[in-house]
């Protein structure tokens, strides 16, 4: 019997086939877009880590090669300071790990106002041209005036002196609180020290500007006091007992 495409059955068959074709097309497009999004996130991550590590000679064309040659991502447990075996760390979802009850912990002294933090954190070891460890780059984030400010800070081998810093995402007031993105402000962090001689977190944002010989002081910005205070508090948190303190002690003991 000939198939009648104009019949009710024919119309139903045509509709079903059309739906299946559209479904396959949408699924395929979604997969392509997802991979493009991941690739863009990886590129942004690599650029930000290299900026925080103050790596020279980085361009739009060579940053992937430089990252691959010099940078090693490592997953570490904040409570023990020990390395955690992991693969595909460039795609590690730090934010999901920080809010998932199974992979995060509630913060006792939440001066950064982030409520929870991931148990395992991805850090980056950056080597020089001779293959020797030059910088350790650590993720940092905390509440500013209006938003969570996300960034990376690069630490020299003494794990106290700042090599560089970058803030890559925030929702602070345009023209005022967005000073955290300004290169001229970020460069003032170079050479500053997180801890004082007693081992306490001493870095501070100084309203009116830090004295030239103040190794723990970073210039504040007029009109953005609360954003600056947020940056200071997120530094205090991440380099304290619930942040990187145990990890840094482990790294120092290992001669890093």
C-alpha positions in Angstrom: 0.0 0.0 0.0 1.4 3.4 -1.0 2.3 5.8 1.8 0.0 8.8 1.8 2.0 11.8 3.2 -1.2 13.9 3.3 -3.0 11.5 5.7 -3.1 11.9 9.4 -0.5 9.2 9.9 1.7 10.8 7.3 1.5 14.2 9.0 2.3 12.6 12.3 5.3 10.8 10.8 6.6 14.0 9.2 6.2 15.9 12.5 8.0 13.3 14.5 10.9 13.1 11.9 11.1 16.9 11.9 11.2 17.0 15.7 14.0 14.4 15.8 16.1 16.3 13.2 15.7 19.5 15.1 16.6 17.8 18.3 19.8 16.4 16.9 20.7 19.8 15.4 20.1 21.6 18.7 22.1 19.0 20.7 25.0 19.2 18.2 25.0 23.0 18.4 24.8 23.0 22.2 27.9 20.7 22.3 29.8 22.9 20.0 28.9 26.1 22.0 29.8 24.3 25.2 33.2 23.5 24.0 33.7 27.0 22.7 32.7 28.4 26.1 35.1 26.0 27.9 37.9 27.0 25.5 37.3 30.7 26.2 37.3 30.0 29.9 40.6 28.2 29.6 42.1 31.0 27.7 41.0 33.6 30.2 42.3 31.4 33.0 45.7 31.0 31.4 46.1 34.8 30.7 45.1 35.7 34.3 47.5 33.3 35.8 50.4 34.6 33.7 49.5 38.2 34.6 49.5 37.3 38.3 52.8 35.6 37.9 54.2 38.7 36.2 55.5 36.6 33.3 57.2 38.7 30.6 56.8 38.5 26.9 53.2 37.2 26.9 51.1 38.2 23.8 47.8 37.3 22.4 49.5 34.8 20.1 51.9 33.0 22.5 50.1 32.8 25.9 49.0 29.2 25.4 52.5 28.0 24.6 54.0 30.0 27.5 51.4 28.6 29.9 52.0 25.0 28.7 55.8 25.4 29.0 55.9 27.2 32.4 52.8 26.5 34.4 51.6 23.4 36.3 48.1 23.4 37.8 47.9 21.5 41.1 44.9 20.6 43.3 45.5 20.9 47.0 43.5 20.2 50.1 43.3 23.4 52.3 43.0 21.5 55.6 46.0 19.3 55.1 48.0 21.3 52.6 48.6 18.1 50.7 48.3 17.6 46.9 45.2 15.9 45.7 45.4 13.7 42.5 43.3 15.1 39.8 43.0 15.4 36.0 41.8 18.1 33.6 42.5 20.8 36.1 42.0 23.6 33.6 38.3 22.7 33.6 38.1 22.3 37.4 34.9 24.2 38.5 36.2 26.2 41.5 32.9 28.0 42.1 30.8 24.8 42.0 33.3 23.1 44.4 32.9 26.1 46.8 29.1 25.8 47.0 28.6 22.1 46.8 28.0 20.8 50.4 29.9 17.6 49.5 33.1 19.5 48.5 33.0 22.6 50.6 33.1 23.7 54.2 31.4 26.5 56.1 33.7 29.3 57.2 34.0 30.0 60.9 35.4 33.6 60.6 34.0 34.8 57.4 35.7 38.2 57.0 35.7 37.8 53.2 31.9 37.2 53.3 31.9 34.2 51.0 30.0 31.8 53.5 31.7 28.6 52.2 35.0 27.7 50.6 36.0 24.6 48.6 37.9 21.9 50.5 40.2 21.4 47.5 41.7 24.5 45.7 43.4 24.7 42.3 46.7 26.5 42.5 49.4 27.1 39.8 53.2 26.6 40.0 55.0 28.8 37.6 58.6 28.0 36.5 61.3 30.3 35.0 63.1 29.7 31.7 65.4 27.3 33.5 62.6 25.2 34.8 63.0 26.3 38.4 60.0 27.4 40.5 59.6 31.1 40.3 56.0 31.9 41.4 53.0 30.2 43.1 49.7 31.7 41.9 46.7 31.4 44.3 43.1 32.2 43.6 41.5 34.8 45.9 38.0 36.2 46.1 35.7 38.0 48.6 33.0 40.6 48.9 33.7 44.2 47.9 31.0 46.9 48.2 28.5 45.4 45.8 29.9 42.1 44.6 32.2 39.2 45.0 35.6 40.2 43.6 37.6 37.4 41.9 41.3 37.3 41.3 44.7 35.6 41.4 47.8 36.6 43.4 51.3 35.5 42.5 53.7 34.8 45.4 57.5 34.8 45.1 59.4 31.7 46.3 59.5 33.0 49.9 55.6 32.7 49.8 55.3 36.1 51.4 56.3 38.6 48.8 53.8 39.5 46.1 55.0 39.1 42.6 51.7 40.2 40.9 48.0 40.4 41.3 45.0 40.4 38.9 41.3 40.9 39.5 39.3 39.5 36.6 35.6 39.7 37.7 33.5 42.0 39.9 30.5 44.2 39.9 31.9 47.2 41.7 30.9 50.8 40.9 32.2 51.8 37.4 34.7 54.5 37.5 35.3 54.1 41.2 35.4 50.6 42.6 36.7 49.2 39.3 40.2 50.6 40.3 41.0 47.0 41.0 41.3 46.4 37.3 43.8 49.3 36.7 47.2 48.2 35.8 48.9 51.2 37.5 47.2 50.1 40.8 48.0 46.5 40.4 51.7 47.1 39.8 51.9 48.8 43.3 51.4 45.3 44.8 54.7 44.1 43.4 57.2 43.5 46.3 54.6 44.0 49.1 54.6 41.4 51.8 51.6 39.6 53.2 52.9 38.7 56.6 54.9 40.7 59.1 57.9 39.5 61.1 55.6 37.8 63.6 53.9 35.7 60.9 50.6 37.6 61.1 48.7 38.7 58.0 49.7 42.4 57.9 48.9 43.5 54.3 46.5 46.5 54.4 44.9 49.0 52.0 46.0 52.4 53.2 43.6 55.3 52.8 45.5 58.3 51.5 48.4 56.2 50.3 51.0 53.9 51.9 54.3 55.3 53.0 57.2 54.4 50.6 58.9 52.2 53.1 55.7 50.4 54.2 56.2 46.9 52.9 52.7 45.8 54.0 50.8 48.8 52.7 49.0 49.2 49.4 47.6 52.5 48.3 43.9 53.0 48.7 41.8 54.8 46.2 39.8 57.9 47.1 36.0 57.3 47.0 36.4 53.5 47.0 37.1 52.9 50.6 34.7 50.0 51.0 35.9 48.2 47.9 39.5 48.6 49.2 38.4 47.3 52.6 36.9 44.3 50.9 40.2 43.6 49.1 42.1 43.8 52.4 39.7 41.4 54.1 39.8 38.8 51.3 43.6 38.9 51.6 43.4 38.5 55.4 41.0 35.5 55.0 42.8 33.6 52.2 46.2 34.0 53.9 44.8 33.0 57.3 44.1 29.8 59.1 41.0 28.9 57.0 42.7 29.8 53.8 46.3 29.1 52.6 48.2 29.2 55.9 48.6 25.4 56.2 49.4 25.0 52.5 52.1 27.7 52.6 53.7 26.1 55.7 53.8 22.7 53.9 55.3 24.3 50.8 58.0 26.1 52.9 58.8 22.9 54.7 59.3 21.2 51.4 61.7 23.9 50.3 59.5 25.5 47.7 
